[in-house]
Amino acid sequence: MFSNIVQTASVEGVSMYPIFQNGALTFYTSPNNIKIGNIIIYKSPYFNDYVIHRVINIQNGNYITQGIDKITNPKPDNEIGLEPLNGIPHNLIVGKVLEIDNVTFSIPYLGYISILFSAII
């Protein structure tokens, strides 16, 4: 019933710790009404990979993002070459991570199943 509304994504890496652990499974919806502070999933225009990071600024309709963990992500993504200098355009955003009453939902370790299968295939 909700498969067209809510989808899942596996988290790989530690850039979003402590919100997401490596291997967590999280949920996302369509990328509507994105605001500063939302966590989005976008297709990197430079790498064949998806990124799950928090929106820290919006400039001219583009989104500047950054990981939560300040040790692995001390600078915004546009300053480290993960996204263009002017940010991520809306057409590269896959979804917005589901939040209800400022609570982000994830299931620890369950995302490892998806990560494992994608590495095999």
N, C-alpha and C positions, 0 to 999 in steps of 0.2 A: 504494500500500500504506500509506503513512504520511499520506495526505491528511487523514484524520480525527484524526490524533494531533498533527501539526505543521502549522501554518499560517504564512503570511507577512504581514508588515506593512511598510509604507514609512515611513521617518522623515522628517518635515518639520520643519525648524528646527534650532537649535543648542543647545538646552537640555541635551542629553545628550552633548555633546562632552566628552571625546575618545572615549567608548565608541562613540557613533554619530555619523557625519557626516550632514549634510543630504543626503538622497537615498539613504541606505543602505537595504538590504532586510534585515530581521531575521526571526527565526523565533520562534514562540511556541506554547505548549501550553495545555492547560486550566488554569484558575486554582486549582490544588490546592496545599495545603501552603505557602501564601505566608508568607514570613518577612521580617524586617527585612533589608534589603540586596538583596532580589529586585527585579527590574525588571518592572513590570506595565503592561498596556495597559488603560485604563479609558475609559468613555464619560463625558465631562464632563456633569454634570447642569445646567450653566448655558449651555453652548455646544454647537452641533451639530457636535462634533468629538471625536476620540479623542486621548488623551494617553498617551505612553510615558514614565514616570518611575520612579524608584527609591523603594521603601518605606523611610521613615526612622523610622516609629513605627507601632505598632498599639495602638489604644485602643478598648476595648469592642467588639471585632470589626470596627472600621472601620480603614481604612488611610490614613495620612498620607504623602503623597508629595512629592518634590522633584526637580527636574532636577539633573544632575550639575554643569553649568557654573555656577559661583558668580557670574559676572558677569551672566548673563542670568536666573539664578534664585537670588538671594541669600537668599530666604526659602522656607519650605515652601508648597506649593500651597494649603493651607487658610488661610494668612495673606495670600495675594494674590488670593483670590476665584476660583481655578480649581476648587476643590472646597469642599464644606461645611466649616464650622469643626470639626466632629467627624470629618471624613475621608470617605473613599469607602466606601460599603457594598459588601459582597461581590457583590451582584446587579448592580452596574455594572461589574464587572471582566470584561473580555473574555478575557484570558489572561495568562500569565506568560512572559516572554521566556526562551527556551531557554538554559540554561547547563549546560555539562559541565565538571566539575573547575574551577569558578570562571572559565571562559572563556565569554564571551558571543559568539555567532556573528552576523556580519552580512556582507553583500556590498556594498562601497561602490558608489555610483552606480546600482546596478540598480533601486533603488526609484524613481528618477526616471521610469521607464516607467509605473509605476502612478500616480504623482502627475500626470503629463502627461495620461493618459487620464481620470482623475477630474476634472481641470479642464475637459476638453473636453465631457464628458457632462453 
